[in-house]
Amino acid sequence: SEGRVANATVVKGAYNELLNNAAVDAAKQWVFKPALARGKKPVKSWTTHEFTFKLK
């Protein structure tokens, strides 16, 4: 609830574990504006995000 990712996990991963780890590492670097209870107190929340990798 401080505007940082506290826990990131892979729900449906790639066959390549390196890509799964890269997605988790990227998510852990995010900073965001936390949800507020009654517009005042930061509260924990969760979401999902899909990562698409393009390999060259």
C-alpha positions in Angstrom: 0.0 0.0 0.0 3.0 2.3 -0.4 2.9 2.5 -4.2 5.2 -0.4 -4.8 4.7 -4.0 -5.8 4.8 -6.2 -2.7 4.4 -9.6 -4.4 4.6 -10.6 -8.0 4.0 -14.1 -9.4 3.5 -15.7 -12.7 -0.1 -17.0 -13.3 0.4 -18.5 -16.8 4.0 -18.6 -17.7 6.1 -19.1 -20.7 8.0 -22.3 -21.4 11.2 -20.3 -20.8 11.8 -19.7 -17.1 14.1 -16.7 -18.0 11.1 -14.9 -19.5 8.9 -15.6 -16.5 11.7 -14.2 -14.2 12.0 -11.2 -16.4 8.3 -10.4 -16.1 8.4 -10.7 -12.3 11.5 -8.5 -12.1 9.9 -5.9 -14.3 6.7 -5.9 -12.2 8.7 -5.4 -9.0 10.2 -2.2 -10.4 6.8 -0.5 -10.9 5.8 2.5 -8.8 2.1 3.5 -8.7 -0.4 5.6 -6.8 -2.1 3.3 -4.3 -5.8 2.9 -3.8 -7.2 4.9 -1.0 -9.8 3.8 1.6 -12.4 6.6 1.8 -10.1 8.8 -0.2 -7.5 9.0 2.7 -5.7 5.8 3.8 -3.7 3.7 1.4 -4.9 0.1 1.1 -3.5 -3.0 -0.5 -4.9 -4.0 -3.8 -4.1 -6.5 -6.6 -4.2 -6.7 -10.3 -3.0 -8.8 -13.2 -0.9 -7.7 -16.2 0.0 -9.5 -19.3 3.5 -9.3 -20.6 4.3 -9.9 -24.3 7.9 -10.6 -25.2 9.2 -10.1 -28.8 12.4 -12.0 -29.3 14.9 -11.0 -32.0 
